[in-house]
Amino acid sequence: MLNGEWRTDDALSQFGGVVKFPQGEVLFESDFPSFLGGEGRAPPPLAYCFYGAMCCYGATFATQAAMAGVHLPGLRIGLSLTVNFHAALGLGDVPPLSPFEFHVEVETDASDEDV
């Protein structure tokens, strides 16, 4: 279970919570950008969502490569997308997100066909 708290202290980011995992724990903090009422003191909430999507994509890519016998000494993933807050703010009827575009850079001796 994940837990966090909304903070009203102006010296802190707007939201924070400790995330525990088998080897320890880490404090996740989030703060909205100024146009959504925050100060931008920590990553916005959506950054965590998109980072999670990027991690899952990379893990799936690496797992599938391993299952196919493709050795990957290096794998870098990037993600490009656009977020549009107009609809959420009642300012228009537009899609909130563009399609996710993953950029994958692979180091391997395998052929392009095998990758």
Secondary structure as UniProt FT lines:
FT   STRAND          5..6
FT   TURN            10..11
FT   STRAND          15..21
FT   TURN            22..23
FT   STRAND          24..30
FT   HELIX           34..36
FT   HELIX           45..67
FT   TURN            68..69
FT   STRAND          74..80
FT   TURN            86..90
FT   STRAND          101..107
FT   TURN            112..114
//
